[in-house]
Amino acid sequence: QLVESGGGLVQPGGSLRLSCAASEFTLDYYGIGWFRQAPGKEREGVSCISGSGDSTSYADSVKGRFTISRDNTKRTVYLQMNGLKPEETAVYYCAVSSRRFGGLERTKYNYWGQGTQVTVSS
């Protein structure tokens, strides 16, 4: 089971750190991705990290503001989000890929968490 946490209400320009914890399996060998879906929009890739943590990728819209990391000893992947914008209000999901590096395409991921709501508003 994948469980996301850390979402909430934040003002524009604020920060949040999302966590994605695996409760029943290890994440060591699998790529992990963060995705988001706003109402009425397609689910889009935000960031991803390889199984070893040595490779990362970011959507152009979040480069320089978001940072993905992982602690395999804790079976947890993090997404640090700084400089949040109102248009980034969405449900954020983490997902596990069968590959060591899944990229930002959601079709490369086959196991998803339930999501955590992030609302950016003043």
VENVENTA-V865388 format. One line per field, one symbol per residue. burial: I if it has 24 or more other ideal C-beta (glycine too) atoms within 12 Angstrom, else O. A space follows every 10 residues. Layout:
BEGIN
burial->???
END
This chain:
BEGIN
burial->OIOIIIIOOI OOOOOIIIII IIOOOOIOOI IIIIIIIOOO OOIIIIIIII IOIOOIIIIO OIOOIIIIII OOOOIIIIII IOOIIOOIII IIIIIIIOOO IIIIOIOIIO IIIOIIIIII OO
END
